[in-house]
Amino acid sequence: MYAIVEAGGKQYPVEEGRYIDMELLDAEKDSKVTFDKIVMLVNGKKSKVGQPYVTGASVEGTVVKHDKAKKIIVFKQRPKKGYRKKQGHRQQFTRVMITKIRTSAKKDSAEKAEA
């Protein structure tokens, strides 16, 4: 089972037990994060597509680290003018380990068990 999560203006496919690198999050290392904007849940024939998001679903994860990606070179040049400009850039990201994907069915059964 996997889910498609929207975070930081981008969509990421996530699975339990795997990590993802996403846009820099405002969270401390080893802290828990919860993503509520689930675009799609894929579980064989029990897949759900949100309108725009799946209601009652969430994804939980733990922040592993904050880091920078590999350097990219931005080079600009104008032909025959002698204009050259070279810049480097390293994008910051957050690595998140996905611990649990919750669906609305799991939440409903857990609430009934507690009552």
Buried (B, 14 or more C-beta within 10 A) or exposed (E): EBBBBBBEEEEBEBBBEEBBBBEEBEBEEEEEBEBBBBBBBBEEEEEBEBEEBBEBBBBBBBBBEBEEEEEEEEEEEEEEEEEEEEEEEEEEBBBBBBEEBBBBEEEEEEEEEEE
